[in-house]
Amino acid sequence: MYLENFVEKVLSIPDIDKKINSTFLERLTVSKKLLEGTSVEDRSSRSPFFLNDLGVRYTVSPKEFTKWSIKNLNVTLPSTSNLENDLT
């Protein structure tokens, strides 16, 4: 699964908690639990708000939020078609 591989790749980066936005890290952790079939009642992997050095930001696009969050990491965001294939 492309999404599962992406989540694992990011979470396995040494000191990842110091390299990415804490909101994005939490969303990845929630996503990992969902992919593993673990209940995360009342939680969502989607968050339109995030914190950065300029303060709280808002984005309506989870894809843009993800791109911003991983811009300094050596990882590639799975393509939309790869993700759609995972979900079918």
Secondary structure, 3 states (H helix, E strand, C coil): CHHHHHHHHHHCCCCHHHHCCHHHHHHHHHHHHHHCCCCCCCCCCCCCEEEECCEEEECCCHHHHHHHHHCCCCCCCCCHHHHHHHHC
